[in-house]
Amino acid sequence: MKKRIHFPLWIVYGIPVFLWAYTYFYHIYNISNGLQVYREYGFIENVTDVMLLIAIILFLVCLKKVELFWEKLWLLVLAAGAIYFLGEEISWGYHLFHYHVSDEWVQLNCQKEPNLHNLPGIYGILFDKLPRQLLSIGVIIGGILGVIADRRDSWPNNILFRRLIPSGETLFVAVAASVVTVPEKILEHIWAETPKWFILGNAGGELKEGFLAFFIMLYAYGLFRIFSHSSGNGVVDSVRTASPPDIQ
């Protein structure tokens, strides 16, 4: 059975811990100095955008390497999802190119931006809450499947499906995204008034998006390594005979 893709632990664990620590320290620094606690397009947001852009490029490169229709379809879904994620994050380039937005749209959008996730009512559910929840659940499932596949060389029996399963190390990133605001929620039940420096607010949401983007980038890079190794031969034959090296 072909070997699985693995990532150095300092990347999988170190980067989320660093981003988490940075967010808290930056938050505390702003409060201590009476500065604006939260602002858009800060370090975390920019890192998120870069990771999503890298993932999109890798998905598209993989798309040219695969031969099977259902693998191409899966990569198209992944690329489209990452493009939507990035597009919404950067308001589809509005703050970069300052293009005109109709008055009707501005009145609908709570942040006066040309994105979909800030629309009210049912639109906010369809374009914000639903995709966010599906992605949050999806990365957890993917991480769990990755752990199982890493520990069981013969699972799943379908090798072509096996190579699409994320690395098991990504489970830590997925869990981190799910529990990013848990500490402050716990303290809300312990203290009568939670200290302001511990309440991330909007910054917590941005941090979660950063973790989700990091998971997507790791998954994209893992697929890139696998498909790059198997390209040049028949896909089915190469998957059965080749074993890509672990990432070190």
Secondary structure, DSSP 8 states (H G I E B T S, - for coil): --------HHHHTHHHHHHHHHHHHHHHHHHHTT--S--SS-HHHHHHHHHHHHHHHHHHHHHHH--SHHHHHHHHHHHHHHHHHHHHHTGGGHHHH-----HHHHHHSTTSSS-STT--HHHHIIIIIHHHHHHHHHHHHHHHHHHHHHH-TT-SS-HHHHTTS--TTHHHHHHHHHSTTHHHHHHHHHSSS--GGG--THHHHHHHHHHHHHHHHHHHHHHHHHHHHHTTS-HHHHHHH-------
